[in-house]
Amino acid sequence: MDNETRVQLYNKLYLARRCEDAIVQFYPDDEMRSPMHMSYGQEATAAGVCNALKQMDPIFTSYRTHATYLCKTMECEKFFAELYGKTSGTARGKSGSMHLANPALGHYGASAIVGSQLAPAVGTAYAIKYKKEKLVSCVFFGDGAIDEGTFWESINLAALREVPIVFVCEDNGFAVHTPTTQRQGFSNIINVLKEFRIRLFEETTGDVESIYETAVEAIGYCRSFQKPVFIKLNCYRYLEHVGINEDFHDDYRDKEEFKKWKERDSLKIQRTRLIDEGIDEENIIKIERQIDLQIENAIKKAKLGIGPKPEELLQGVLI
């Protein structure tokens, strides 16, 4: 892998992590009135896959969309404006954290209903095939979405119609607080999906470069042959299911497992890797300062922005 790609991956990781650092810092001020499903700890899945996609490849995501949104768009001004409920946000301040979208930059939308983004992503893939475009549709979802009927319907239709879709399962081991072993009567979804006409990929380390290389292979196959692929990526969220705090006091997961994942934190590892590959640390610090300034300015603008007027309440809303 060349150093330019390594730096791109670090940029994505750093932007996603530092934006959520800012959320953790400012959320207690009660100016951001949206529930926060944080990507903290599992940013590598979004960074690796989004770096392997083309800018205009459409992506669809779940409500845990901060990292996917930031890594796909590389912008945070509209992002923070939406979290602060301002009209300069992605949905003029009316969607909050769980329904981010920026189609102009390839992020077609997030959904707060588990698994509901899967079917539109398959439909988009069918449209791509119908119009003979050289794009792929990409959908991110958690392992909890596998328990939904729409997952199996979407997988089945994608295989039947041979559409160019990339299914990305961000498997953090829990659906809210319930572990995979208490929800699924099989040991690994990859083994089950072998019965479908779909190309399968799996990456278990959580390392951003390994995820990127897996995504490059999978997306390359999908784009070349216009057929579906499924990528299972193991990851681990550091914070509670919804909110900005830790939740180990709830006793549904082992803190020792968290410590193991934290030791191989992808952001930390990637920064060390850049230095080991001969990139001057001053250049890395310069990148970090630029991103920090980008975030600082975005938050300042968001706080000074205006919210939607009462008469806008039902505008752009399907009722």
Phi and psi in degrees as GROMACS dihedral restraints (atoms count N, CA, C in turn):
[ dihedral_restraints ]
;  ai    aj    ak    al  type     phi  dphi    fc
    3     4     5     6     1   -81.7    20    10
    4     5     6     7     1   160.2    20    10
    6     7     8     9     1   -67.8    20    10
    7     8     9    10     1   -27.6    20    10
    9    10    11    12     1   -61.2    20    10
   10    11    12    13     1   -42.6    20    10
   12    13    14    15     1   -67.5    20    10
   13    14    15    16     1   -40.5    20    10
   15    16    17    18     1   -59.3    20    10
   16    17    18    19     1   -41.4    20    10
   18    19    20    21     1   -67.2    20    10
   19    20    21    22     1   -40.5    20    10
   21    22    23    24     1   -57.8    20    10
   22    23    24    25     1   -44.6    20    10
   24    25    26    27     1   -64.1    20    10
   25    26    27    28     1   -40.5    20    10
   27    28    29    30     1   -65.9    20    10
   28    29    30    31     1   -40.4    20    10
   30    31    32    33     1   -55.7    20    10
   31    32    33    34     1   -45.4    20    10
   33    34    35    36     1   -66.2    20    10
   34    35    36    37     1   -46.6    20    10
   36    37    38    39     1   -59.1    20    10
   37    38    39    40     1   -45.2    20    10
   39    40    41    42     1   -68.0    20    10
   40    41    42    43     1   -41.9    20    10
   42    43    44    45     1   -61.6    20    10
   43    44    45    46     1   -46.9    20    10
   45    46    47    48     1   -63.1    20    10
   46    47    48    49     1   -45.2    20    10
   48    49    50    51     1   -65.7    20    10
   49    50    51    52     1   -44.8    20    10
   51    52    53    54     1   -72.3    20    10
   52    53    54    55     1   -31.2    20    10
   54    55    56    57     1   -63.6    20    10
   55    56    57    58     1   -40.9    20    10
   57    58    59    60     1   -75.5    20    10
   58    59    60    61     1   -28.4    20    10
   60    61    62    63     1   -57.5    20    10
   61    62    63    64     1   -41.4    20    10
   63    64    65    66     1   -67.3    20    10
   64    65    66    67     1   -37.8    20    10
   66    67    68    69     1   -62.2    20    10
   67    68    69    70     1   -45.6    20    10
   69    70    71    72     1   -58.5    20    10
   70    71    72    73     1   -38.6    20    10
   72    73    74    75     1   -70.8    20    10
   73    74    75    76     1   -43.7    20    10
   75    76    77    78     1  -101.1    20    10
   76    77    78    79     1   -13.8    20    10
   78    79    80    81     1   -58.9    20    10
   79    80    81    82     1   -38.4    20    10
   81    82    83    84     1   -61.8    20    10
   82    83    84    85     1   -16.6    20    10
   84    85    86    87     1   -68.8    20    10
   85    86    87    88     1   -12.9    20    10
   87    88    89    90     1    66.5    20    10
   88    89    90    91     1    27.2    20    10
   90    91    92    93     1   -94.9    20    10
   91    92    93    94     1   -23.0    20    10
   93    94    95    96     1   -94.8    20    10
   94    95    96    97     1   109.2    20    10
   96    97    98    99     1   -98.1    20    10
   97    98    99   100     1    18.2    20    10
   99   100   101   102     1  -103.0    20    10
  100   101   102   103     1   142.8    20    10
  102   103   104   105     1   -60.6    20    10
  103   104   105   106     1   145.6    20    10
  105   106   107   108     1  -118.9    20    10
  106   107   108   109     1   113.4    20    10
  108   109   110   111     1  -100.6    20    10
  109   110   111   112     1   100.0    20    10
  111   112   113   114     1   -80.3    20    10
  112   113   114   115     1   146.5    20    10
  114   115   116   117     1   -93.1    20    10
  115   116   117   118     1     3.4    20    10
  117   118   119   120     1   -52.5    20    10
  118   119   120   121     1   118.8    20    10
  120   121   122   123     1   103.0    20    10
  121   122   123   124     1   -27.8    20    10
  123   124   125   126     1  -114.7    20    10
  124   125   126   127     1    29.1    20    10
  126   127   128   129     1   -66.8    20    10
  127   128   129   130     1   -24.2    20    10
  129   130   131   132     1   -63.2    20    10
  130   131   132   133     1   -31.1    20    10
  132   133   134   135     1   -63.5    20    10
  133   134   135   136     1   -46.5    20    10
  135   136   137   138     1   -67.2    20    10
  136   137   138   139     1   -44.0    20    10
  138   139   140   141     1   -63.9    20    10
  139   140   141   142     1   -46.1    20    10
  141   142   143   144     1   -65.7    20    10
  142   143   144   145     1   -45.5    20    10
  144   145   146   147     1   -71.3    20    10
  145   146   147   148     1   -45.9    20    10
  147   148   149   150     1   -64.0    20    10
  148   149   150   151     1   -31.7    20    10
  150   151   152   153     1   -70.7    20    10
  151   152   153   154     1   -21.3    20    10
  153   154   155   156     1   -89.2    20    10
  154   155   156   157     1   -13.7    20    10
  156   157   158   159     1   -87.5    20    10
  157   158   159   160     1   159.2    20    10
  159   160   161   162     1   -81.4    20    10
  160   161   162   163     1   156.9    20    10
  162   163   164   165     1   -54.9    20    10
  163   164   165   166     1   -41.2    20    10
  165   166   167   168     1   -95.0    20    10
  166   167   168   169     1     7.0    20    10
  168   169   170   171     1   -65.9    20    10
  169   170   171   172     1   121.3    20    10
  171   172   173   174     1   -72.8    20    10
  172   173   174   175     1   137.7    20    10
  174   175   176   177     1  -120.3    20    10
  175   176   177   178     1   149.6    20    10
  177   178   179   180     1  -126.7    20    10
  178   179   180   181     1   141.9    20    10
  180   181   182   183     1  -137.9    20    10
  181   182   183   184     1   170.6    20    10
  183   184   185   186     1   -85.9    20    10
  184   185   186   187     1  -173.1    20    10
  186   187   188   189     1   -67.3    20    10
  187   188   189   190     1   -21.8    20    10
  189   190   191   192     1   -87.1    20    10
  190   191   192   193     1    72.5    20    10
  192   193   194   195     1  -114.8    20    10
  193   194   195   196     1     2.1    20    10
  195   196   197   198     1   -53.6    20    10
  196   197   198   199     1   -53.5    20    10
  198   199   200   201     1   -65.9    20    10
  199   200   201   202     1   -42.2    20    10
  201   202   203   204     1   -64.7    20    10
  202   203   204   205     1   -41.6    20    10
  204   205   206   207     1   -61.4    20    10
  205   206   207   208     1   -50.0    20    10
  207   208   209   210     1   -66.8    20    10
  208   209   210   211     1   -40.5    20    10
  210   211   212   213     1   -72.3    20    10
  211   212   213   214     1   -28.6    20    10
  213   214   215   216     1   -80.3    20    10
  214   215   216   217     1   -41.6    20    10
  216   217   218   219     1   -94.6    20    10
  217   218   219   220     1   -27.9    20    10
  219   220   221   222     1    55.1    20    10
  220   221   222   223     1    29.7    20    10
  222   223   224   225     1  -127.6    20    10
  223   224   225   226     1   149.1    20    10
  225   226   227   228     1  -131.6    20    10
  226   227   228   229     1     1.9    20    10
  228   229   230   231     1   -69.8    20    10
  229   230   231   232     1   -52.1    20    10
  231   232   233   234     1   -66.1    20    10
  232   233   234   235     1   -33.7    20    10
  234   235   236   237     1   -57.5    20    10
  235   236   237   238     1   -55.5    20    10
  237   238   239   240     1   -70.7    20    10
  238   239   240   241     1   -33.9    20    10
  240   241   242   243     1   -60.0    20    10
  241   242   243   244     1   -38.1    20    10
  243   244   245   246     1   -68.7    20    10
  244   245   246   247     1   -42.1    20    10
  246   247   248   249     1   -63.6    20    10
  247   248   249   250     1   -31.7    20    10
  249   250   251   252     1   -87.1    20    10
  250   251   252   253     1     1.6    20    10
  252   253   254   255     1    71.6    20    10
  253   254   255   256     1    36.8    20    10
  255   256   257   258     1  -106.8    20    10
  256   257   258   259     1   154.3    20    10
  258   259   260   261     1   -66.9    20    10
  259   260   261   262     1   -16.4    20    10
  261   262   263   264     1   -83.7    20    10
  262   263   264   265     1     4.4    20    10
  264   265   266   267     1   -79.1    20    10
  265   266   267   268     1   179.5    20    10
  267   268   269   270     1   -64.7    20    10
  268   269   270   271     1   -27.0    20    10
  270   271   272   273     1  -131.1    20    10
  271   272   273   274     1    37.8    20    10
  273   274   275   276     1    54.9    20    10
  274   275   276   277     1    32.6    20    10
  276   277   278   279     1    82.0    20    10
  277   278   279   280     1     9.2    20    10
  279   280   281   282     1  -105.7    20    10
  280   281   282   283     1    -4.3    20    10
  282   283   284   285     1  -106.3    20    10
  283   284   285   286     1   -28.5    20    10
  285   286   287   288     1    70.3    20    10
  286   287   288   289     1  -163.0    20    10
  288   289   290   291     1   -67.1    20    10
  289   290   291   292     1   -33.6    20    10
  291   292   293   294     1   -84.0    20    10
  292   293   294   295     1    -7.8    20    10
  294   295   296   297     1  -130.4    20    10
  295   296   297   298     1    40.9    20    10
  297   298   299   300     1   -66.0    20    10
  298   299   300   301     1   147.3    20    10
  300   301   302   303     1  -160.9    20    10
  301   302   303   304     1   145.9    20    10
  303   304   305   306     1  -154.5    20    10
  304   305   306   307     1    75.2    20    10
  306   307   308   309     1   -57.0    20    10
  307   308   309   310     1   -31.0    20    10
  309   310   311   312     1   -61.7    20    10
  310   311   312   313     1   -24.2    20    10
  312   313   314   315     1  -112.9    20    10
  313   314   315   316     1    16.4    20    10
  315   316   317   318     1    93.5    20    10
  316   317   318   319     1    -4.7    20    10
  318   319   320   321     1   -95.1    20    10
  319   320   321   322     1   104.5    20    10
  321   322   323   324     1   -85.1    20    10
  322   323   324   325     1    -8.4    20    10
  324   325   326   327     1   141.8    20    10
  325   326   327   328     1   155.8    20    10
  327   328   329   330     1  -117.8    20    10
  328   329   330   331     1   154.3    20    10
  330   331   332   333     1  -131.5    20    10
  331   332   333   334     1   141.6    20    10
  333   334   335   336     1   -87.1    20    10
  334   335   336   337     1    -6.9    20    10
  336   337   338   339     1   -93.6    20    10
  337   338   339   340     1   122.4    20    10
  339   340   341   342     1   -56.1    20    10
  340   341   342   343     1   122.8    20    10
  342   343   344   345     1    82.8    20    10
  343   344   345   346     1    -7.0    20    10
  345   346   347   348     1   -70.7    20    10
  346   347   348   349     1   -15.3    20    10
  348   349   350   351     1   -80.3    20    10
  349   350   351   352     1   -13.0    20    10
  351   352   353   354     1   -67.0    20    10
  352   353   354   355     1   -49.4    20    10
  354   355   356   357     1   -63.7    20    10
  355   356   357   358     1   -45.3    20    10
  357   358   359   360     1   -60.7    20    10
  358   359   360   361     1   -33.3    20    10
  360   361   362   363     1   -66.7    20    10
  361   362   363   364     1   -39.2    20    10
  363   364   365   366     1   -66.8    20    10
  364   365   366   367     1   -41.7    20    10
  366   367   368   369     1   -61.2    20    10
  367   368   369   370     1   -39.6    20    10
  369   370   371   372     1   -65.0    20    10
  370   371   372   373     1   -39.9    20    10
  372   373   374   375     1   -62.3    20    10
  373   374   375   376     1   -39.1    20    10
  375   376   377   378     1   -63.9    20    10
  376   377   378   379     1   -40.9    20    10
  378   379   380   381     1   -63.4    20    10
  379   380   381   382     1   -39.6    20    10
  381   382   383   384     1   -60.1    20    10
  382   383   384   385     1   -45.0    20    10
  384   385   386   387     1   -65.9    20    10
  385   386   387   388     1   -42.7    20    10
  387   388   389   390     1   -61.3    20    10
  388   389   390   391     1   -39.7    20    10
  390   391   392   393     1   -88.5    20    10
  391   392   393   394     1     0.8    20    10
  393   394   395   396     1    57.5    20    10
  394   395   396   397     1    41.8    20    10
  396   397   398   399     1   -88.6    20    10
  397   398   399   400     1   154.7    20    10
  399   400   401   402     1   -96.8    20    10
  400   401   402   403     1    46.1    20    10
  402   403   404   405     1  -110.5    20    10
  403   404   405   406     1   169.3    20    10
  405   406   407   408     1  -129.7    20    10
  406   407   408   409     1   146.2    20    10
  408   409   410   411     1   -91.5    20    10
  409   410   411   412     1   140.6    20    10
  411   412   413   414     1  -132.1    20    10
  412   413   414   415     1   130.6    20    10
  414   415   416   417     1  -126.9    20    10
  415   416   417   418     1   128.2    20    10
  417   418   419   420     1  -100.5    20    10
  418   419   420   421     1   138.3    20    10
  420   421   422   423     1  -156.1    20    10
  421   422   423   424     1   157.1    20    10
  423   424   425   426     1   -85.5    20    10
  424   425   426   427     1   168.9    20    10
  426   427   428   429     1   -65.2    20    10
  427   428   429   430     1   -20.5    20    10
  429   430   431   432     1   -65.5    20    10
  430   431   432   433     1   -27.9    20    10
  432   433   434   435     1   -68.5    20    10
  433   434   435   436     1   -21.5    20    10
  435   436   437   438     1   -62.4    20    10
  436   437   438   439     1   -24.6    20    10
  438   439   440   441     1   -78.6    20    10
  439   440   441   442     1    -5.3    20    10
  441   442   443   444     1   -93.2    20    10
  442   443   444   445     1   145.5    20    10
  444   445   446   447     1   -60.6    20    10
  445   446   447   448     1   -34.4    20    10
  447   448   449   450     1   -63.6    20    10
  448   449   450   451     1   -25.9    20    10
  450   451   452   453     1   -62.8    20    10
  451   452   453   454     1   -50.0    20    10
  453   454   455   456     1   -68.6    20    10
  454   455   456   457     1   -37.3    20    10
  456   457   458   459     1   -63.3    20    10
  457   458   459   460     1   -41.4    20    10
  459   460   461   462     1   -69.2    20    10
  460   461   462   463     1   -43.3    20    10
  462   463   464   465     1   -61.0    20    10
  463   464   465   466     1   -45.9    20    10
  465   466   467   468     1   -62.6    20    10
  466   467   468   469     1   -46.9    20    10
  468   469   470   471     1   -67.1    20    10
  469   470   471   472     1   -39.6    20    10
  471   472   473   474     1   -60.3    20    10
  472   473   474   475     1   -40.7    20    10
  474   475   476   477     1   -69.7    20    10
  475   476   477   478     1   -41.2    20    10
  477   478   479   480     1   -64.3    20    10
  478   479   480   481     1   -45.2    20    10
  480   481   482   483     1   -89.7    20    10
  481   482   483   484     1    -6.9    20    10
  483   484   485   486     1    50.9    20    10
  484   485   486   487     1    61.5    20    10
  486   487   488   489     1   -99.9    20    10
  487   488   489   490     1   152.5    20    10
  489   490   491   492     1   -80.5    20    10
  490   491   492   493     1    81.8    20    10
  492   493   494   495     1  -127.0    20    10
  493   494   495   496     1   142.2    20    10
  495   496   497   498     1  -110.4    20    10
  496   497   498   499     1   108.3    20    10
  498   499   500   501     1   -85.5    20    10
  499   500   501   502     1   122.2    20    10
  501   502   503   504     1  -117.7    20    10
  502   503   504   505     1   106.5    20    10
  504   505   506   507     1   -92.1    20    10
  505   506   507   508     1   112.4    20    10
  507   508   509   510     1   -88.9    20    10
  508   509   510   511     1    92.3    20    10
  510   511   512   513     1   -90.3    20    10
  511   512   513   514     1    98.4    20    10
  513   514   515   516     1   -99.3    20    10
  514   515   516   517     1     9.2    20    10
  516   517   518   519     1    87.1    20    10
  517   518   519   520     1    -5.0    20    10
  519   520   521   522     1  -139.8    20    10
  520   521   522   523     1   142.1    20    10
  522   523   524   525     1  -104.9    20    10
  523   524   525   526     1   101.3    20    10
  525   526   527   528     1    59.9    20    10
  526   527   528   529     1   -99.1    20    10
  528   529   530   531     1  -115.3    20    10
  529   530   531   532     1     0.3    20    10
  531   532   533   534     1   -97.9    20    10
  532   533   534   535     1   120.6    20    10
  534   535   536   537     1   -70.3    20    10
  535   536   537   538     1   159.1    20    10
  537   538   539   540     1   -55.7    20    10
  538   539   540   541     1   -40.1    20    10
  540   541   542   543     1   -63.2    20    10
  541   542   543   544     1   -22.4    20    10
  543   544   545   546     1   -95.7    20    10
  544   545   546   547     1     0.3    20    10
  546   547   548   549     1  -119.2    20    10
  547   548   549   550     1   -27.1    20    10
  549   550   551   552     1  -124.7    20    10
  550   551   552   553     1   131.4    20    10
  552   553   554   555     1   -88.0    20    10
  553   554   555   556     1    31.0    20    10
  555   556   557   558     1  -144.8    20    10
  556   557   558   559     1   159.1    20    10
  558   559   560   561     1   -86.5    20    10
  559   560   561   562     1   -29.7    20    10
  561   562   563   564     1  -153.9    20    10
  562   563   564   565     1   124.5    20    10
  564   565   566   567     1   -58.9    20    10
  565   566   567   568     1   -28.1    20    10
  567   568   569   570     1   -58.9    20    10
  568   569   570   571     1   -42.1    20    10
  570   571   572   573     1   -64.9    20    10
  571   572   573   574     1   -35.7    20    10
  573   574   575   576     1   -70.2    20    10
  574   575   576   577     1   -42.3    20    10
  576   577   578   579     1   -73.2    20    10
  577   578   579   580     1    -8.6    20    10
  579   580   581   582     1   -61.7    20    10
  580   581   582   583     1   -19.7    20    10
  582   583   584   585     1   -80.5    20    10
  583   584   585   586     1    -9.8    20    10
  585   586   587   588     1   -98.0    20    10
  586   587   588   589     1   154.1    20    10
  588   589   590   591     1   -82.8    20    10
  589   590   591   592     1    74.2    20    10
  591   592   593   594     1  -148.7    20    10
  592   593   594   595     1   138.0    20    10
  594   595   596   597     1   -79.9    20    10
  595   596   597   598     1   133.5    20    10
  597   598   599   600     1  -114.1    20    10
  598   599   600   601     1   141.7    20    10
  600   601   602   603     1  -138.5    20    10
  601   602   603   604     1   149.8    20    10
  603   604   605   606     1  -145.8    20    10
  604   605   606   607     1   139.9    20    10
  606   607   608   609     1  -137.6    20    10
  607   608   609   610     1   126.2    20    10
  609   610   611   612     1  -111.9    20    10
  610   611   612   613     1   -10.1    20    10
  612   613   614   615     1   -82.0    20    10
  613   614   615   616     1   -26.4    20    10
  615   616   617   618     1    80.7    20    10
  616   617   618   619     1     3.9    20    10
  618   619   620   621     1   -78.9    20    10
  619   620   621   622     1   131.1    20    10
  621   622   623   624     1   -63.2    20    10
  622   623   624   625     1   -36.2    20    10
  624   625   626   627     1   -71.0    20    10
  625   626   627   628     1   -37.9    20    10
  627   628   629   630     1   -66.7    20    10
  628   629   630   631     1   -40.2    20    10
  630   631   632   633     1   -62.7    20    10
  631   632   633   634     1   -44.7    20    10
  633   634   635   636     1   -59.2    20    10
  634   635   636   637     1   -46.6    20    10
  636   637   638   639     1   -64.8    20    10
  637   638   639   640     1   -38.5    20    10
  639   640   641   642     1   -64.0    20    10
  640   641   642   643     1   -43.3    20    10
  642   643   644   645     1   -65.5    20    10
  643   644   645   646     1   -39.7    20    10
  645   646   647   648     1   -58.6    20    10
  646   647   648   649     1   -45.5    20    10
  648   649   650   651     1   -65.1    20    10
  649   650   651   652     1   -46.2    20    10
  651   652   653   654     1   -66.0    20    10
  652   653   654   655     1   -47.2    20    10
  654   655   656   657     1   -68.4    20    10
  655   656   657   658     1   -35.8    20    10
  657   658   659   660     1   -60.7    20    10
  658   659   660   661     1   -42.7    20    10
  660   661   662   663     1   -63.8    20    10
  661   662   663   664     1   -47.2    20    10
  663   664   665   666     1   -59.4    20    10
  664   665   666   667     1   -43.9    20    10
  666   667   668   669     1   -70.7    20    10
  667   668   669   670     1   -40.8    20    10
  669   670   671   672     1   -70.6    20    10
  670   671   672   673     1   -42.2    20    10
  672   673   674   675     1  -103.4    20    10
  673   674   675   676     1    -5.0    20    10
  675   676   677   678     1    54.6    20    10
  676   677   678   679     1    46.4    20    10
  678   679   680   681     1  -130.7    20    10
  679   680   681   682     1   157.4    20    10
  681   682   683   684     1   -73.8    20    10
  682   683   684   685     1   149.8    20    10
  684   685   686   687     1  -134.0    20    10
  685   686   687   688     1   155.1    20    10
  687   688   689   690     1  -128.5    20    10
  688   689   690   691     1   127.5    20    10
  690   691   692   693     1  -119.2    20    10
  691   692   693   694     1   121.2    20    10
  693   694   695   696     1  -101.7    20    10
  694   695   696   697     1   121.5    20    10
  696   697   698   699     1  -120.4    20    10
  697   698   699   700     1   118.2    20    10
  699   700   701   702     1   -76.4    20    10
  700   701   702   703     1   137.6    20    10
  702   703   704   705     1  -153.3    20    10
  703   704   705   706     1  -178.6    20    10
  705   706   707   708     1  -152.0    20    10
  706   707   708   709     1   123.7    20    10
  708   709   710   711     1   -85.5    20    10
  709   710   711   712     1   135.8    20    10
  711   712   713   714     1   -80.3    20    10
  712   713   714   715     1   -30.2    20    10
  714   715   716   717     1  -105.3    20    10
  715   716   717   718     1   179.3    20    10
  717   718   719   720     1   -64.0    20    10
  718   719   720   721     1   166.8    20    10
  720   721   722   723     1   -55.3    20    10
  721   722   723   724     1   -48.5    20    10
  723   724   725   726     1  -135.4    20    10
  724   725   726   727     1   123.0    20    10
  726   727   728   729     1   129.2    20    10
  727   728   729   730     1  -178.3    20    10
  729   730   731   732     1  -111.6    20    10
  730   731   732   733     1    10.7    20    10
  732   733   734   735     1  -112.7    20    10
  733   734   735   736     1   167.9    20    10
  735   736   737   738     1   -76.5    20    10
  736   737   738   739     1   162.2    20    10
  738   739   740   741     1  -139.8    20    10
  739   740   741   742     1    28.1    20    10
  741   742   743   744     1   -67.9    20    10
  742   743   744   745     1   -18.4    20    10
  744   745   746   747     1   -68.0    20    10
  745   746   747   748     1   -14.8    20    10
  747   748   749   750     1   -78.9    20    10
  748   749   750   751     1   -10.2    20    10
  750   751   752   753     1    59.7    20    10
  751   752   753   754     1    31.4    20    10
  753   754   755   756     1  -102.6    20    10
  754   755   756   757     1    -8.1    20    10
  756   757   758   759     1  -144.8    20    10
  757   758   759   760     1   157.6    20    10
  759   760   761   762     1   -89.4    20    10
  760   761   762   763     1   127.0    20    10
  762   763   764   765     1   -66.7    20    10
  763   764   765   766     1   -24.8    20    10
  765   766   767   768     1   -64.7    20    10
  766   767   768   769     1   -35.9    20    10
  768   769   770   771     1   -65.1    20    10
  769   770   771   772     1   -41.2    20    10
  771   772   773   774     1   -58.3    20    10
  772   773   774   775     1   -43.6    20    10
  774   775   776   777     1   -62.5    20    10
  775   776   777   778     1   -36.7    20    10
  777   778   779   780     1   -65.4    20    10
  778   779   780   781     1   -43.1    20    10
  780   781   782   783     1   -67.5    20    10
  781   782   783   784     1   -38.3    20    10
  783   784   785   786     1   -64.3    20    10
  784   785   786   787     1   -34.4    20    10
  786   787   788   789     1   -63.4    20    10
  787   788   789   790     1   -30.2    20    10
  789   790   791   792     1  -109.5    20    10
  790   791   792   793     1    35.0    20    10
  792   793   794   795     1   -52.4    20    10
  793   794   795   796     1   125.7    20    10
  795   796   797   798     1   -66.3    20    10
  796   797   798   799     1   -34.4    20    10
  798   799   800   801     1   -64.1    20    10
  799   800   801   802     1   -45.9    20    10
  801   802   803   804     1   -63.9    20    10
  802   803   804   805     1   -45.4    20    10
  804   805   806   807     1   -64.1    20    10
  805   806   807   808     1   -41.1    20    10
  807   808   809   810     1   -67.8    20    10
  808   809   810   811     1   -35.7    20    10
  810   811   812   813     1   -64.6    20    10
  811   812   813   814     1   -44.8    20    10
  813   814   815   816     1   -62.5    20    10
  814   815   816   817     1   -38.7    20    10
  816   817   818   819     1   -63.6    20    10
  817   818   819   820     1   -40.0    20    10
  819   820   821   822     1   -60.0    20    10
  820   821   822   823     1   -43.4    20    10
  822   823   824   825     1   -65.9    20    10
  823   824   825   826     1   -43.2    20    10
  825   826   827   828     1   -61.8    20    10
  826   827   828   829     1   -28.5    20    10
  828   829   830   831     1   -87.1    20    10
  829   830   831   832     1     7.5    20    10
  831   832   833   834     1    95.2    20    10
  832   833   834   835     1     8.5    20    10
  834   835   836   837     1   -83.1    20    10
  835   836   837   838     1   125.3    20    10
  837   838   839   840     1   -61.0    20    10
  838   839   840   841     1   133.2    20    10
  840   841   842   843     1   -61.9    20    10
  841   842   843   844     1   -29.5    20    10
  843   844   845   846     1   -61.5    20    10
  844   845   846   847     1   -35.8    20    10
  846   847   848   849     1   -68.4    20    10
  847   848   849   850     1   -36.0    20    10
  849   850   851   852     1   -67.0    20    10
  850   851   852   853     1   -43.7    20    10
  852   853   854   855     1   -61.6    20    10
  853   854   855   856     1   -37.2    20    10
  855   856   857   858     1   -63.3    20    10
  856   857   858   859     1   -42.8    20    10
  858   859   860   861     1   -60.3    20    10
  859   860   861   862     1   -46.2    20    10
  861   862   863   864     1   -63.0    20    10
  862   863   864   865     1   -41.2    20    10
  864   865   866   867     1   -65.1    20    10
  865   866   867   868     1   -39.0    20    10
  867   868   869   870     1   -62.6    20    10
  868   869   870   871     1   -43.2    20    10
  870   871   872   873     1   -69.0    20    10
  871   872   873   874     1   -41.5    20    10
  873   874   875   876     1   -59.6    20    10
  874   875   876   877     1   -41.1    20    10
  876   877   878   879     1   -66.9    20    10
  877   878   879   880     1   -39.7    20    10
  879   880   881   882     1   -58.2    20    10
  880   881   882   883     1   -43.9    20    10
  882   883   884   885     1   -69.1    20    10
  883   884   885   886     1   -44.2    20    10
  885   886   887   888     1   -58.5    20    10
  886   887   888   889     1   -45.7    20    10
  888   889   890   891     1   -66.6    20    10
  889   890   891   892     1   -37.6    20    10
  891   892   893   894     1   -64.3    20    10
  892   893   894   895     1   -40.2    20    10
  894   895   896   897     1   -69.6    20    10
  895   896   897   898     1   -40.9    20    10
  897   898   899   900     1   -59.2    20    10
  898   899   900   901     1   -46.6    20    10
  900   901   902   903     1   -62.8    20    10
  901   902   903   904     1   -40.8    20    10
  903   904   905   906     1   -63.3    20    10
  904   905   906   907     1   -42.9    20    10
  906   907   908   909     1   -66.3    20    10
  907   908   909   910     1   -30.8    20    10
  909   910   911   912     1   -87.4    20    10
  910   911   912   913     1    -8.6    20    10
  912   913   914   915     1   -71.7    20    10
  913   914   915   916     1   172.9    20    10
  915   916   917   918     1  -109.7    20    10
  916   917   918   919     1   148.8    20    10
  918   919   920   921     1   -89.2    20    10
  919   920   921   922     1   166.9    20    10
  921   922   923   924     1   -65.4    20    10
  922   923   924   925     1   148.7    20    10
  924   925   926   927     1   -80.1    20    10
  925   926   927   928     1   157.3    20    10
  927   928   929   930     1   -54.5    20    10
  928   929   930   931     1   -36.1    20    10
  930   931   932   933     1   -70.0    20    10
  931   932   933   934     1   -11.6    20    10
  933   934   935   936     1   -87.1    20    10
  934   935   936   937     1    -1.6    20    10
  936   937   938   939     1   -52.6    20    10
  937   938   939   940     1   -44.3    20    10
  939   940   941   942     1  -100.9    20    10
  940   941   942   943     1     4.5    20    10
  942   943   944   945     1   -75.8    20    10
  943   944   945   946     1   132.9    20    10
  945   946   947   948     1    70.8    20    10
  946   947   948   949     1    17.6    20    10
  948   949   950   951     1  -115.6    20    10
  949   950   951   952     1   129.9    20    10
  951   952   953   954     1   -84.1    20    10
  952   953   954   955     1   118.4    20    10
